[in-house]
Amino acid sequence: MLVAPQVKAMLFTDWDGTVTIQDSNDYMTDNLGYGEKRRKELNKAVLDGSMTFRDSFSDMLQSVKKPFPECIEYLKEHIELDPGFADFYKWSVESGIPVVIVSSGMKPIIHALLAKLVGQKAADTIEIVANDVDVHEDGTWDIVYRDESGFGHDKSRCIKPFAELPDESRPMLFYAGDGVSDLSAAKETDLLFAKVGRDLITYCEREAIPYHVFHSYKDIHEKIKAIVAGEETIESAIENKNKAAAQETLASHHSSH
């Protein structure tokens, strides 16, 4: 991953359900696979720790029998862009703030949807760090995971090199997400944007991870713009700071005994 040195800030963002309204993998599972009820049972199992994200995701995708090219066309017909993303992306380019898509989905699907929803230039410019896919001659397909982790793609790994840069060259790091695939990245950046009413907030509340709630990318745009301009601080953007601070105090208290 190459990023111009000395950028002021970077946004790492989940794709499905964050940049898009619908989660394309959930959408395929619900409509072309074994349906919403079973999928939600597996999501719950990931949240409570009884199943890895990787195993639940493989199980979901294996229930989709449509050939891969048809899956892409089906998703292009049904998946919509978050109404605030195009404006945010335009501003980020003008402001020299890199946007990196970090997804547990599959790169060919994301690239195809980006081209349709934002434009070919964005699809060719935005860095996509995601799983791949192996399409067989008969049209059947399998997901190819990025790594050996229980996530299949441990999103924290592509953020850590930036988080570990020396202070003078380290940009402000933001992350936006909504669900169980974002759990590994939730603690890695300076400010986490978590989508209202989704599983990521449930997790952040349980683990006392600081976050700022967003309804659409318009909220993320306004908040990052204000922070980069120095009109607001990362600290002031955290919405559950009392709970997070209390948890941190408790943790340090325990570790000192």
ZINOR-V590313 format. One record per residue. N is the residue number from 1. RES is the residue in three letters. OMEGA is omega in whole degrees, 0 to 359 (* if undefined). Layout:
n=[N:N]
res=[RES:RES]
omega=[OMEGA:OMEGA]
//
This chain:
n=[1:2:3:4:5:6:7:8:9:10:11:12:13:14:15:16:17:18:19:20:21:22:23:24:25:26:27:28:29:30:31:32:33:34:35:36:37:38:39:40:41:42:43:44:45:46:47:48:49:50:51:52:53:54:55:56:57:58:59:60:61:62:63:64:65:66:67:68:69:70:71:72:73:74:75:76:77:78:79:80:81:82:83:84:85:86:87:88:89:90:91:92:93:94:95:96:97:98:99:100:101:102:103:104:105:106:107:108:109:110:111:112:113:114:115:116:117:118:119:120:121:122:123:124:125:126:127:128:129:130:131:132:133:134:135:136:137:138:139:140:141:142:143:144:145:146:147:148:149:150:151:152:153:154:155:156:157:158:159:160:161:162:163:164:165:166:167:168:169:170:171:172:173:174:175:176:177:178:179:180:181:182:183:184:185:186:187:188:189:190:191:192:193:194:195:196:197:198:199:200:201:202:203:204:205:206:207:208:209:210:211:212:213:214:215:216:217:218:219:220:221:222:223:224:225:226:227:228:229:230:231:232:233:234:235:236:237:238:239:240:241:242:243:244:245:246:247:248:249:250:251:252:253:254:255:256:257]
res=[MET:LEU:VAL:ALA:PRO:GLN:VAL:LYS:ALA:MET:LEU:PHE:THR:ASP:TRP:ASP:GLY:THR:VAL:THR:ILE:GLN:ASP:SER:ASN:ASP:TYR:MET:THR:ASP:ASN:LEU:GLY:TYR:GLY:GLU:LYS:ARG:ARG:LYS:GLU:LEU:ASN:LYS:ALA:VAL:LEU:ASP:GLY:SER:MET:THR:PHE:ARG:ASP:SER:PHE:SER:ASP:MET:LEU:GLN:SER:VAL:LYS:LYS:PRO:PHE:PRO:GLU:CYS:ILE:GLU:TYR:LEU:LYS:GLU:HIS:ILE:GLU:LEU:ASP:PRO:GLY:PHE:ALA:ASP:PHE:TYR:LYS:TRP:SER:VAL:GLU:SER:GLY:ILE:PRO:VAL:VAL:ILE:VAL:SER:SER:GLY:MET:LYS:PRO:ILE:ILE:HIS:ALA:LEU:LEU:ALA:LYS:LEU:VAL:GLY:GLN:LYS:ALA:ALA:ASP:THR:ILE:GLU:ILE:VAL:ALA:ASN:ASP:VAL:ASP:VAL:HIS:GLU:ASP:GLY:THR:TRP:ASP:ILE:VAL:TYR:ARG:ASP:GLU:SER:GLY:PHE:GLY:HIS:ASP:LYS:SER:ARG:CYS:ILE:LYS:PRO:PHE:ALA:GLU:LEU:PRO:ASP:GLU:SER:ARG:PRO:MET:LEU:PHE:TYR:ALA:GLY:ASP:GLY:VAL:SER:ASP:LEU:SER:ALA:ALA:LYS:GLU:THR:ASP:LEU:LEU:PHE:ALA:LYS:VAL:GLY:ARG:ASP:LEU:ILE:THR:TYR:CYS:GLU:ARG:GLU:ALA:ILE:PRO:TYR:HIS:VAL:PHE:HIS:SER:TYR:LYS:ASP:ILE:HIS:GLU:LYS:ILE:LYS:ALA:ILE:VAL:ALA:GLY:GLU:GLU:THR:ILE:GLU:SER:ALA:ILE:GLU:ASN:LYS:ASN:LYS:ALA:ALA:ALA:GLN:GLU:THR:LEU:ALA:SER:HIS:HIS:SER:SER:HIS]
omega=[181:177:179:180:175:171:186:183:176:174:169:182:168:181:188:179:179:173:177:178:180:172:187:181:175:182:177:182:183:188:182:182:187:170:188:186:181:180:182:176:180:177:180:180:178:180:182:173:181:180:176:176:182:182:181:182:177:180:179:186:179:179:179:186:181:177:188:180:178:176:180:180:179:181:178:179:192:186:182:180:172:187:182:190:185:179:179:182:178:179:182:178:180:185:179:179:182:173:179:176:181:192:172:176:185:186:181:179:182:181:180:180:178:180:182:189:183:180:184:182:178:181:181:186:184:178:179:177:188:174:178:180:177:181:182:184:182:178:176:188:177:174:176:185:181:185:187:188:177:176:188:172:178:187:182:186:180:179:186:180:179:179:184:178:176:187:185:180:183:178:169:184:178:175:177:180:183:193:186:180:182:186:183:182:190:185:193:186:181:178:179:171:182:187:183:173:183:185:182:178:177:181:182:178:182:184:183:176:182:178:171:183:174:177:175:182:176:179:180:180:183:185:181:179:181:181:180:180:180:180:181:179:175:181:183:181:181:188:181:190:181:180:181:181:180:180:181:178:180:181:181:177:179:184:180:179:*]
//
